[in-house]
Amino acid sequence: MELTKDLSRFKDELEVMKAICKDFWSAVFKKQVDNLRTNHQGVYVLQDNKFRFLASISNSRQYLELAPKYLVFTCGLLRGALASLGLTCIVTAEVTTMPACKFQVHLQRA
């Protein structure tokens, strides 16, 4: 990941996730993640309250059920970025009210 070339090594997965929420998200979406939560057992939830890909369709509730299709690309982006940093994971997304969304990252332990 080009963003991390000038940073020192991350000491743990939480530091990696913080970098994703701050640096990676800012580079891709021009803003930081609004909230990061973890259960300290390999599950992280990234919340974006005004997700850019949903902003243009968020005026109507009729698109709520279609919204997850707009998040598939971002799930892949997250998974790829984390893989390049040495973390294997499964990423899923959920939308309850637009344009807010949550991405769940489940790290796979070896």
MOPAC internal coordinates of N, CA, C and O (Angstrom, degrees):
PM7 1SCF
backbone

  N    0.0000 0     0.00 0     0.00 0    0    0    0
  C    1.4530 1     0.00 0     0.00 0    1    0    0
  C    1.5295 1   107.47 1     0.00 0    2    1    0
  O    1.2310 1   120.56 1   -59.42 1    3    2    1
  N    1.2787 1   116.54 1   120.58 1    3    2    1
  C    1.4648 1   123.56 1  -176.03 1    5    3    2
  C    1.5330 1   112.01 1   -59.04 1    6    5    3
  O    1.2310 1   120.06 1   147.43 1    7    6    5
  N    1.3095 1   117.50 1   -32.57 1    7    6    5
  C    1.4604 1   120.76 1  -178.19 1    9    7    6
  C    1.5238 1   112.78 1   -64.20 1   10    9    7
  O    1.2310 1   120.23 1   154.29 1   11   10    9
  N    1.3162 1   117.16 1   -25.71 1   11   10    9
  C    1.4617 1   120.83 1  -173.70 1   13   11   10
  C    1.5165 1   113.89 1   -97.42 1   14   13   11
  O    1.2310 1   119.59 1  -178.96 1   15   14   13
  N    1.3266 1   118.38 1     1.04 1   15   14   13
  C    1.4587 1   119.41 1  -174.73 1   17   15   14
  C    1.5261 1   113.17 1   -62.52 1   18   17   15
  O    1.2310 1   119.74 1   150.34 1   19   18   17
  N    1.3303 1   118.09 1   -29.66 1   19   18   17
  C    1.4591 1   120.82 1  -179.06 1   21   19   18
  C    1.5293 1   113.22 1   -96.55 1   22   21   19
  O    1.2310 1   120.03 1   179.21 1   23   22   21
  N    1.3292 1   117.54 1    -0.79 1   23   22   21
  C    1.4627 1   121.17 1  -179.58 1   25   23   22
  C    1.5238 1   110.26 1   -92.38 1   26   25   23
  O    1.2310 1   121.10 1   -26.13 1   27   26   25
  N    1.3143 1   115.50 1   153.87 1   27   26   25
  C    1.4557 1   119.08 1   174.68 1   29   27   26
  C    1.5330 1   108.59 1   -73.86 1   30   29   27
  O    1.2310 1   120.62 1   -13.37 1   31   30   29
  N    1.3060 1   116.42 1   166.63 1   31   30   29
  C    1.4579 1   121.42 1  -179.59 1   33   31   30
  C    1.5282 1   109.94 1   -58.98 1   34   33   31
  O    1.2310 1   121.31 1   -35.18 1   35   34   33
  N    1.3219 1   115.09 1   144.82 1   35   34   33
  C    1.4642 1   119.84 1   176.15 1   37   35   34
  C    1.5189 1   108.54 1   -78.04 1   38   37   35
  O    1.2310 1   120.71 1   -40.96 1   39   38   37
  N    1.3363 1   116.24 1   139.04 1   39   38   37
  C    1.4682 1   118.39 1  -177.61 1   41   39   38
  C    1.5280 1   112.59 1   -83.87 1   42   41   39
  O    1.2310 1   119.88 1   156.78 1   43   42   41
  N    1.3494 1   117.84 1   -23.22 1   43   42   41
  C    1.4609 1   120.16 1   177.90 1   45   43   42
  C    1.5284 1   110.22 1  -157.00 1   46   45   43
  O    1.2310 1   121.26 1    -4.52 1   47   46   45
  N    1.3178 1   115.19 1   175.48 1   47   46   45
  C    1.4728 1   119.66 1  -176.83 1   49   47   46
  C    1.5274 1   112.67 1   -66.85 1   50   49   47
  O    1.2310 1   119.51 1   151.87 1   51   50   49
  N    1.3222 1   118.54 1   -28.13 1   51   50   49
  C    1.4552 1   120.79 1   177.45 1   53   51   50
  C    1.5325 1   110.65 1   -63.41 1   54   53   51
  O    1.2310 1   120.49 1   139.37 1   55   54   53
  N    1.3213 1   116.67 1   -40.63 1   55   54   53
  C    1.4735 1   119.82 1   176.96 1   57   55   54
  C    1.5261 1   111.29 1   -64.47 1   58   57   55
  O    1.2310 1   120.50 1   142.88 1   59   58   57
  N    1.3222 1   116.65 1   -37.12 1   59   58   57
  C    1.4608 1   120.50 1   176.70 1   61   59   58
  C    1.5261 1   109.50 1   -62.37 1   62   61   59
  O    1.2310 1   120.46 1   133.87 1   63   62   61
  N    1.3225 1   116.73 1   -46.13 1   63   62   61
  C    1.4677 1   120.69 1  -178.68 1   65   63   62
  C    1.5292 1   111.31 1   -64.76 1   66   65   63
  O    1.2310 1   120.19 1   142.66 1   67   66   65
  N    1.3311 1   117.23 1   -37.34 1   67   66   65
  C    1.4668 1   120.22 1   176.89 1   69   67   66
  C    1.5287 1   110.71 1   -63.47 1   70   69   67
  O    1.2310 1   120.29 1   140.39 1   71   70   69
  N    1.3342 1   117.05 1   -39.61 1   71   70   69
  C    1.4586 1   120.90 1   177.78 1   73   71   70
  C    1.5265 1   110.89 1   -65.72 1   74   73   71
  O    1.2310 1   120.81 1   141.76 1   75   74   73
  N    1.3189 1   116.05 1   -38.24 1   75   74   73
  C    1.4711 1   120.02 1   177.04 1   77   75   74
  C    1.5293 1   109.38 1   -62.39 1   78   77   75
  O    1.2310 1   120.41 1   134.15 1   79   78   77
  N    1.3192 1   116.83 1   -45.85 1   79   78   77
  C    1.4682 1   121.46 1  -177.32 1   81   79   78
  C    1.5184 1   112.72 1   -67.34 1   82   81   79
  O    1.2310 1   120.52 1   147.28 1   83   82   81
  N    1.2883 1   116.62 1   -32.72 1   83   82   81
  C    1.4622 1   120.36 1  -175.90 1   85   83   82
  C    1.5304 1   111.32 1   -95.75 1   86   85   83
  O    1.2310 1   120.12 1   115.18 1   87   86   85
  N    1.3111 1   117.37 1   -64.82 1   87   86   85
  C    1.4608 1   122.09 1  -171.81 1   89   87   86
  C    1.5308 1   113.16 1   -76.87 1   90   89   87
  O    1.2310 1   120.52 1   128.45 1   91   90   89
  N    1.3308 1   116.62 1   -51.55 1   91   90   89
  C    1.4650 1   120.69 1  -178.07 1   93   91   90
  C    1.5252 1   111.27 1   -63.37 1   94   93   91
  O    1.2310 1   120.57 1   131.06 1   95   94   93
  N    1.3338 1   116.52 1   -48.94 1   95   94   93
  C    1.4711 1   121.10 1  -178.09 1   97   95   94
  C    1.5286 1   110.42 1   -61.66 1   98   97   95
  O    1.2310 1   120.47 1   139.94 1   99   98   97
  N    1.3215 1   116.71 1   -40.06 1   99   98   97
  C    1.4687 1   120.92 1   178.64 1  101   99   98
  C    1.5302 1   111.27 1   -64.24 1  102  101   99
  O    1.2310 1   120.43 1   139.47 1  103  102  101
  N    1.3201 1   116.78 1   -40.53 1  103  102  101
  C    1.4608 1   120.43 1  -179.62 1  105  103  102
  C    1.5228 1   111.46 1   -67.29 1  106  105  103
  O    1.2310 1   120.27 1   142.46 1  107  106  105
  N    1.3222 1   117.09 1   -37.54 1  107  106  105
  C    1.4664 1   120.99 1  -176.38 1  109  107  106
  C    1.5235 1   112.27 1   -86.79 1  110  109  107
  O    1.2310 1   119.94 1   135.87 1  111  110  109
  N    1.3339 1   117.73 1   -44.13 1  111  110  109
  C    1.4665 1   121.30 1  -171.41 1  113  111  110
  C    1.5274 1   114.16 1  -113.81 1  114  113  111
  O    1.2310 1   120.14 1  -175.50 1  115  114  113
  N    1.3282 1   117.34 1     4.50 1  115  114  113
  C    1.4729 1   122.41 1   176.34 1  117  115  114
  C    1.5192 1   113.75 1    64.74 1  118  117  115
  O    1.2310 1   120.45 1  -157.64 1  119  118  117
  N    1.3268 1   116.75 1    22.36 1  119  118  117
  C    1.4659 1   122.30 1   175.09 1  121  119  118
  C    1.5194 1   108.48 1  -161.01 1  122  121  119
  O    1.2310 1   120.57 1   -18.89 1  123  122  121
  N    1.3229 1   116.52 1   161.11 1  123  122  121
  C    1.4571 1   120.23 1   176.99 1  125  123  122
  C    1.5218 1   110.26 1   -86.23 1  126  125  123
  O    1.2310 1   120.88 1   -18.38 1  127  126  125
  N    1.3211 1   115.93 1   161.62 1  127  126  125
  C    1.4621 1   121.17 1   172.70 1  129  127  126
  C    1.5295 1   107.11 1   -62.86 1  130  129  127
  O    1.2310 1   120.46 1   -38.11 1  131  130  129
  N    1.3176 1   116.73 1   141.89 1  131  130  129
  C    1.4628 1   120.03 1  -178.24 1  133  131  130
  C    1.5233 1   113.26 1   -76.38 1  134  133  131
  O    1.2310 1   120.30 1   150.78 1  135  134  133
  N    1.3373 1   117.03 1   -29.22 1  135  134  133
  C    1.4553 1   119.03 1  -176.59 1  137  135  134
  C    1.5288 1   109.36 1  -155.51 1  138  137  135
  O    1.2310 1   120.65 1   -41.52 1  139  138  137
  N    1.3252 1   116.35 1   138.48 1  139  138  137
  C    1.4610 1   122.86 1   174.02 1  141  139  138
  C    1.5123 1   108.03 1  -125.25 1  142  141  139
  O    1.2310 1   121.21 1   -52.60 1  143  142  141
  N    1.3099 1   115.29 1   127.40 1  143  142  141
  C    1.4674 1   120.92 1   177.00 1  145  143  142
  C    1.5183 1   109.07 1  -127.48 1  146  145  143
  O    1.2310 1   121.01 1   -26.66 1  147  146  145
  N    1.3249 1   115.68 1   153.34 1  147  146  145
  C    1.4564 1   120.91 1   177.19 1  149  147  146
  C    1.5152 1   110.22 1  -145.76 1  150  149  147
  O    1.2310 1   121.01 1   -25.42 1  151  150  149
  N    1.3284 1   115.67 1   154.58 1  151  150  149
  C    1.4618 1   119.84 1   173.16 1  153  151  150
  C    1.5266 1   109.96 1  -100.13 1  154  153  151
  O    1.2310 1   119.98 1  -173.13 1  155  154  153
  N    1.3368 1   117.64 1     6.87 1  155  154  153
  C    1.4669 1   125.12 1  -179.54 1  157  155  154
  C    1.5188 1   112.30 1    60.14 1  158  157  155
  O    1.2310 1   120.81 1  -158.73 1  159  158  157
  N    1.3312 1   116.05 1    21.27 1  159  158  157
  C    1.4688 1   120.90 1   176.32 1  161  159  158
  C    1.5251 1   110.19 1  -130.04 1  162  161  159
  O    1.2310 1   120.69 1  -151.23 1  163  162  161
  N    1.3216 1   116.28 1    28.77 1  163  162  161
  C    1.4509 1   120.08 1   175.82 1  165  163  162
  C    1.5131 1   116.10 1    94.76 1  166  165  163
  O    1.2310 1   119.93 1  -171.47 1  167  166  165
  N    1.3340 1   117.75 1     8.53 1  167  166  165
  C    1.4641 1   120.57 1   177.53 1  169  167  166
  C    1.5240 1   108.50 1  -117.21 1  170  169  167
  O    1.2310 1   121.35 1   -54.02 1  171  170  169
  N    1.3245 1   115.02 1   125.98 1  171  170  169
  C    1.4662 1   122.18 1   179.48 1  173  171  170
  C    1.5184 1   108.99 1  -124.48 1  174  173  171
  O    1.2310 1   120.51 1   -39.07 1  175  174  173
  N    1.3226 1   116.63 1   140.93 1  175  174  173
  C    1.4587 1   121.98 1   176.93 1  177  175  174
  C    1.5220 1   107.77 1  -120.86 1  178  177  175
  O    1.2310 1   121.13 1   -59.44 1  179  178  177
  N    1.3369 1   115.44 1   120.56 1  179  178  177
  C    1.4562 1   122.53 1   177.98 1  181  179  178
  C    1.5199 1   107.28 1  -104.79 1  182  181  179
  O    1.2310 1   120.26 1   -56.37 1  183  182  181
  N    1.3197 1   117.10 1   123.63 1  183  182  181
  C    1.4554 1   121.05 1  -178.85 1  185  183  182
  C    1.5235 1   110.05 1  -112.78 1  186  185  183
  O    1.2310 1   121.23 1   -50.33 1  187  186  185
  N    1.3231 1   115.26 1   129.67 1  187  186  185
  C    1.4607 1   122.28 1   175.68 1  189  187  186
  C    1.5225 1   106.72 1  -120.55 1  190  189  187
  O    1.2310 1   120.49 1   -65.88 1  191  190  189
  N    1.3242 1   116.66 1   114.12 1  191  190  189
  C    1.4668 1   120.86 1  -174.77 1  193  191  190
  C    1.5207 1   114.28 1   -77.90 1  194  193  191
  O    1.2310 1   120.26 1   161.23 1  195  194  193
  N    1.3223 1   117.11 1   -18.77 1  195  194  193
  C    1.4730 1   121.77 1   177.65 1  197  195  194
  C    1.5189 1   108.52 1  -137.05 1  198  197  195
  O    1.2310 1   121.15 1  -112.31 1  199  198  197
  N    1.3237 1   115.40 1    67.69 1  199  198  197
  C    1.4577 1   120.58 1  -175.75 1  201  199  198
  C    1.5239 1   110.47 1   -67.57 1  202  201  199
  O    1.2310 1   121.43 1   -53.95 1  203  202  201
  N    1.2994 1   114.87 1   126.05 1  203  202  201
  C    1.4652 1   122.88 1  -172.88 1  205  203  202
  C    1.5285 1   113.15 1   -55.86 1  206  205  203
  O    1.2310 1   119.56 1   138.70 1  207  206  205
  N    1.3268 1   118.45 1   -41.30 1  207  206  205
  C    1.4567 1   121.02 1  -176.75 1  209  207  206
  C    1.5281 1   112.71 1   -70.91 1  210  209  207
  O    1.2310 1   120.04 1   162.37 1  211  210  209
  N    1.3202 1   117.52 1   -17.63 1  211  210  209
  C    1.4683 1   120.82 1   179.85 1  213  211  210
  C    1.5201 1   112.81 1  -101.61 1  214  213  211
  O    1.2310 1   119.82 1   167.43 1  215  214  213
  N    1.3055 1   117.96 1   -12.57 1  215  214  213
  C    1.4666 1   121.63 1  -173.89 1  217  215  214
  C    1.5236 1   112.42 1   -59.75 1  218  217  215
  O    1.2310 1   119.93 1   140.76 1  219  218  217
  N    1.3312 1   117.75 1   -39.24 1  219  218  217
  C    1.4624 1   119.71 1  -175.86 1  221  219  218
  C    1.5308 1   113.16 1   -74.25 1  222  221  219
  O    1.2310 1   119.66 1   159.17 1  223  222  221
  N    1.3300 1   118.25 1   -20.83 1  223  222  221
  C    1.4663 1   119.98 1   179.90 1  225  223  222
  C    1.5218 1   112.57 1  -109.64 1  226  225  223
  O    1.2310 1   120.29 1  -172.05 1  227  226  225
  N    1.3150 1   117.04 1     7.95 1  227  226  225
  C    1.4603 1   119.81 1  -172.85 1  229  227  226
  C    1.5221 1   114.04 1   -80.38 1  230  229  227
  O    1.2310 1   119.59 1   176.00 1  231  230  229
  N    1.3240 1   118.40 1    -4.00 1  231  230  229
  C    1.4630 1   120.11 1  -178.14 1  233  231  230
  C    1.5166 1   113.26 1   -73.08 1  234  233  231
  O    1.2310 1   119.92 1   163.86 1  235  234  233
  N    1.3011 1   117.76 1   -16.14 1  235  234  233
  C    1.4561 1   120.20 1  -175.06 1  237  235  234
  C    1.5246 1   111.24 1  -128.11 1  238  237  235
  O    1.2310 1   120.46 1   -43.97 1  239  238  237
  N    1.3165 1   116.73 1   136.03 1  239  238  237
  C    1.4669 1   121.30 1   178.49 1  241  239  238
  C    1.5242 1   111.59 1   -71.03 1  242  241  239
  O    1.2310 1   120.22 1   162.62 1  243  242  241
  N    1.3176 1   117.19 1   -17.38 1  243  242  241
  C    1.4564 1   119.75 1  -177.76 1  245  243  242
  C    1.5195 1   112.33 1   -64.02 1  246  245  243
  O    1.2310 1   120.15 1   159.01 1  247  246  245
  N    1.3207 1   117.32 1   -20.99 1  247  246  245
  C    1.4596 1   121.09 1  -179.28 1  249  247  246
  C    1.5209 1   113.45 1   -93.03 1  250  249  247
  O    1.2310 1   119.84 1  -179.05 1  251  250  249
  N    1.3212 1   117.91 1     0.95 1  251  250  249
  C    1.4660 1   121.06 1  -176.96 1  253  251  250
  C    1.5275 1   111.63 1   -58.60 1  254  253  251
  O    1.2310 1   119.95 1   137.88 1  255  254  253
  N    1.3131 1   117.70 1   -42.12 1  255  254  253
  C    1.4608 1   119.00 1  -178.89 1  257  255  254
  C    1.5268 1   112.64 1   -74.04 1  258  257  255
  O    1.2310 1   119.70 1   159.41 1  259  258  257
  N    1.3067 1   118.19 1   -20.59 1  259  258  257
  C    1.4672 1   121.90 1   176.44 1  261  259  258
  C    1.5273 1   112.60 1   -86.36 1  262  261  259
  O    1.2310 1   120.41 1   162.58 1  263  262  261
  N    1.3147 1   116.82 1   -17.42 1  263  262  261
  C    1.4647 1   121.78 1  -173.91 1  265  263  262
  C    1.5339 1   114.21 1   -54.19 1  266  265  263
  O    1.2310 1   118.57 1   139.10 1  267  266  265
  N    1.3320 1   120.33 1   -40.90 1  267  266  265
  C    1.4706 1   118.88 1  -179.14 1  269  267  266
  C    1.5331 1   113.73 1   -58.13 1  270  269  267
  O    1.2310 1   119.97 1   153.08 1  271  270  269
  N    1.3278 1   117.66 1   -26.92 1  271  270  269
  C    1.4629 1   120.00 1   178.04 1  273  271  270
  C    1.5254 1   111.43 1   -65.16 1  274  273  271
  O    1.2310 1   120.25 1   152.47 1  275  274  273
  N    1.3251 1   117.13 1   -27.53 1  275  274  273
  C    1.4566 1   121.48 1   178.38 1  277  275  274
  C    1.5320 1   111.71 1   -77.76 1  278  277  275
  O    1.2310 1   120.32 1   171.13 1  279  278  277
  N    1.3171 1   116.99 1    -8.87 1  279  278  277
  C    1.4614 1   121.18 1  -176.51 1  281  279  278
  C    1.5248 1   113.66 1  -102.37 1  282  281  279
  O    1.2310 1   120.37 1   170.80 1  283  282  281
  N    1.3230 1   116.91 1    -9.20 1  283  282  281
  C    1.4628 1   121.16 1  -177.16 1  285  283  282
  C    1.5289 1   110.96 1   -59.98 1  286  285  283
  O    1.2310 1   120.36 1   135.40 1  287  286  285
  N    1.3187 1   116.91 1   -44.60 1  287  286  285
  C    1.4629 1   120.96 1   179.86 1  289  287  286
  C    1.5249 1   110.93 1   -58.99 1  290  289  287
  O    1.2310 1   120.62 1   135.51 1  291  290  289
  N    1.3279 1   116.43 1   -44.49 1  291  290  289
  C    1.4672 1   120.38 1  -179.33 1  293  291  290
  C    1.5223 1   111.38 1   -66.15 1  294  293  291
  O    1.2310 1   120.16 1   143.74 1  295  294  293
  N    1.3263 1   117.30 1   -36.26 1  295  294  293
  C    1.4701 1   119.86 1   175.56 1  297  295  294
  C    1.5296 1   110.01 1   -59.05 1  298  297  295
  O    1.2310 1   120.56 1   136.37 1  299  298  297
  N    1.3232 1   116.54 1   -43.63 1  299  298  297
  C    1.4584 1   120.76 1   177.87 1  301  299  298
  C    1.5234 1   112.61 1   -65.77 1  302  301  299
  O    1.2310 1   120.85 1   141.29 1  303  302  301
  N    1.3331 1   115.99 1   -38.71 1  303  302  301
  C    1.4666 1   120.20 1   176.85 1  305  303  302
  C    1.5242 1   111.17 1   -60.78 1  306  305  303
  O    1.2310 1   120.79 1   133.42 1  307  306  305
  N    1.3208 1   116.10 1   -46.58 1  307  306  305
  C    1.4667 1   120.96 1   178.73 1  309  307  306
  C    1.5159 1   111.11 1   -61.42 1  310  309  307
  O    1.2310 1   120.91 1   133.21 1  311  310  309
  N    1.3185 1   115.86 1   -46.79 1  311  310  309
  C    1.4625 1   120.72 1  -178.89 1  313  311  310
  C    1.5247 1   110.70 1   -60.64 1  314  313  311
  O    1.2310 1   120.44 1   136.85 1  315  314  313
  N    1.3291 1   116.77 1   -43.15 1  315  314  313
  C    1.4551 1   120.57 1   179.10 1  317  315  314
  C    1.5187 1   113.03 1   -66.58 1  318  317  315
  O    1.2310 1   120.43 1   137.62 1  319  318  317
  N    1.3313 1   116.78 1   -42.38 1  319  318  317
  C    1.4604 1   120.64 1   178.73 1  321  319  318
  C    1.5269 1   110.62 1   -62.13 1  322  321  319
  O    1.2310 1   120.64 1   136.71 1  323  322  321
  N    1.3198 1   116.39 1   -43.29 1  323  322  321
  C    1.4654 1   119.81 1   179.45 1  325  323  322
  C    1.5260 1   111.36 1   -68.52 1  326  325  323
  O    1.2310 1   120.08 1   143.28 1  327  326  325
  N    1.3229 1   117.46 1   -36.72 1  327  326  325
  C    1.4650 1   120.64 1   177.34 1  329  327  326
  C    1.5225 1   110.43 1   -63.15 1  330  329  327
  O    1.2310 1   120.28 1   141.35 1  331  330  329
  N    1.3355 1   117.07 1   -38.65 1  331  330  329
  C    1.4651 1   119.85 1   179.31 1  333  331  330
  C    1.5239 1   111.73 1   -67.97 1  334  333  331
  O    1.2310 1   120.64 1   161.36 1  335  334  333
  N    1.3286 1   116.38 1   -18.64 1  335  334  333
  C    1.4636 1   121.37 1   176.73 1  337  335  334
  C    1.5289 1   111.99 1   -98.98 1  338  337  335
  O    1.2310 1   120.81 1  -171.87 1  339  338  337
  N    1.3354 1   116.05 1     8.13 1  339  338  337
  C    1.4573 1   120.73 1   174.72 1  341  339  338
  C    1.5079 1   116.19 1    91.14 1  342  341  339
  O    1.2310 1   119.58 1  -168.11 1  343  342  341
  N    1.3346 1   118.41 1    11.89 1  343  342  341
  C    1.4644 1   121.13 1  -179.74 1  345  343  342
  C    1.5226 1   110.09 1  -113.17 1  346  345  343
  O    1.2310 1   120.48 1   -60.51 1  347  346  345
  N    1.3199 1   116.69 1   119.49 1  347  346  345
  C    1.4583 1   122.08 1   175.96 1  349  347  346
  C    1.5179 1   107.89 1   -88.81 1  350  349  347
  O    1.2310 1   120.52 1   -46.51 1  351  350  349
  N    1.3311 1   116.61 1   133.49 1  351  350  349
  C    1.4610 1   118.72 1  -175.28 1  353  351  350
  C    1.5192 1   112.00 1  -153.31 1  354  353  351
  O    1.2310 1   121.54 1   -10.67 1  355  354  353
  N    1.3111 1   114.66 1   169.33 1  355  354  353
  C    1.4610 1   124.00 1   170.19 1  357  355  354
  C    1.5183 1   105.59 1  -116.38 1  358  357  355
  O    1.2310 1   120.49 1   -49.20 1  359  358  357
  N    1.3324 1   116.67 1   130.80 1  359  358  357
  C    1.4653 1   121.38 1  -178.31 1  361  359  358
  C    1.5215 1   108.83 1  -119.62 1  362  361  359
  O    1.2310 1   121.04 1   -52.10 1  363  362  361
  N    1.3337 1   115.62 1   127.90 1  363  362  361
  C    1.4605 1   121.37 1   175.69 1  365  363  362
  C    1.5255 1   108.30 1  -126.63 1  366  365  363
  O    1.2310 1   121.18 1   -17.51 1  367  366  365
  N    1.3271 1   115.34 1   162.49 1  367  366  365
  C    1.4677 1   120.08 1  -178.21 1  369  367  366
  C    1.5151 1   110.09 1  -131.97 1  370  369  367
  O    1.2310 1   121.62 1   -25.17 1  371  370  369
  N    1.3329 1   114.51 1   154.83 1  371  370  369
  C    1.4594 1   120.57 1   179.79 1  373  371  370
  C    1.5203 1   108.89 1  -145.04 1  374  373  371
  O    1.2310 1   121.45 1   -36.86 1  375  374  373
  N    1.3376 1   114.84 1   143.14 1  375  374  373
  C    1.4616 1   121.40 1   177.81 1  377  375  374
  C    1.5193 1   107.44 1  -129.07 1  378  377  375
  O    1.2310 1   120.65 1   -55.06 1  379  378  377
  N    1.3329 1   116.37 1   124.94 1  379  378  377
  C    1.4672 1   119.70 1   174.78 1  381  379  378
  C    1.5196 1   111.12 1  -111.34 1  382  381  379
  O    1.2310 1   120.79 1   139.23 1  383  382  381
  N    1.3238 1   116.09 1   -40.77 1  383  382  381
  C    1.4676 1   121.27 1   174.04 1  385  383  382
  C    1.5204 1   107.74 1  -135.41 1  386  385  383
  O    1.2310 1   120.75 1   -50.10 1  387  386  385
  N    1.3066 1   116.17 1   129.90 1  387  386  385
  C    1.4641 1   119.75 1  -177.54 1  389  387  386
  C    1.5137 1   110.73 1   -85.91 1  390  389  387
  O    1.2310 1   119.37 1   -31.46 1  391  390  389
  N    1.3109 1   118.81 1   148.54 1  391  390  389
  C    1.4593 1   129.34 1     4.12 1  393  391  390
  C    1.5316 1   114.39 1   -91.85 1  394  393  391
  O    1.2310 1   119.75 1  -158.70 1  395  394  393
  N    1.3178 1   118.07 1    21.30 1  395  394  393
  C    1.4637 1   120.99 1   178.79 1  397  395  394
  C    1.5303 1   110.33 1   -79.74 1  398  397  395
  O    1.2310 1   121.02 1   -32.44 1  399  398  397
  N    1.3264 1   115.66 1   147.56 1  399  398  397
  C    1.4578 1   120.26 1   175.92 1  401  399  398
  C    1.5263 1   109.27 1  -152.75 1  402  401  399
  O    1.2310 1   121.90 1   -17.88 1  403  402  401
  N    1.3265 1   113.96 1   162.12 1  403  402  401
  C    1.4639 1   121.21 1   178.54 1  405  403  402
  C    1.5165 1   108.48 1  -127.10 1  406  405  403
  O    1.2310 1   121.21 1   -41.64 1  407  406  405
  N    1.3167 1   115.29 1   138.36 1  407  406  405
  C    1.4605 1   121.81 1   174.77 1  409  407  406
  C    1.5139 1   107.71 1  -113.15 1  410  409  407
  O    1.2310 1   120.41 1   -55.33 1  411  410  409
  N    1.3410 1   116.83 1   124.67 1  411  410  409
  C    1.4586 1   121.20 1   177.06 1  413  411  410
  C    1.5138 1   108.56 1  -100.40 1  414  413  411
  O    1.2310 1   121.00 1   -53.21 1  415  414  413
  N    1.3239 1   115.69 1   126.79 1  415  414  413
  C    1.4568 1   122.08 1   178.86 1  417  415  414
  C    1.5281 1   107.55 1  -112.20 1  418  417  415
  O    1.2310 1   120.63 1   -63.39 1  419  418  417
  N    1.3228 1   116.40 1   116.61 1  419  418  417
  C    1.4733 1   122.56 1   177.56 1  421  419  418
  C    1.5113 1   107.41 1  -106.38 1  422  421  419
  O    1.2310 1   120.52 1   -73.28 1  423  422  421
  N    1.3226 1   116.60 1   106.72 1  423  422  421
  C    1.4611 1   120.37 1   179.61 1  425  423  422
  C    1.5117 1   109.72 1   -73.36 1  426  425  423
  O    1.2310 1   121.09 1   -41.80 1  427  426  425
  N    1.3250 1   115.52 1   138.20 1  427  426  425
  C    1.4507 1   122.26 1   179.29 1  429  427  426
  C    1.5200 1   108.60 1   -95.66 1  430  429  427
  O    1.2310 1   120.64 1   -58.39 1  431  430  429
  N    1.2926 1   116.38 1   121.61 1  431  430  429
  C    1.4793 1   121.55 1  -179.49 1  433  431  430
  C    1.5222 1   108.90 1   -88.05 1  434  433  431
  O    1.2310 1   121.21 1   -36.99 1  435  434  433
  N    1.3199 1   115.29 1   143.01 1  435  434  433
  C    1.4770 1   120.09 1   179.95 1  437  435  434
  C    1.5063 1   111.34 1   -77.37 1  438  437  435
  O    1.2310 1   120.10 1   180.00 1  439  438  437

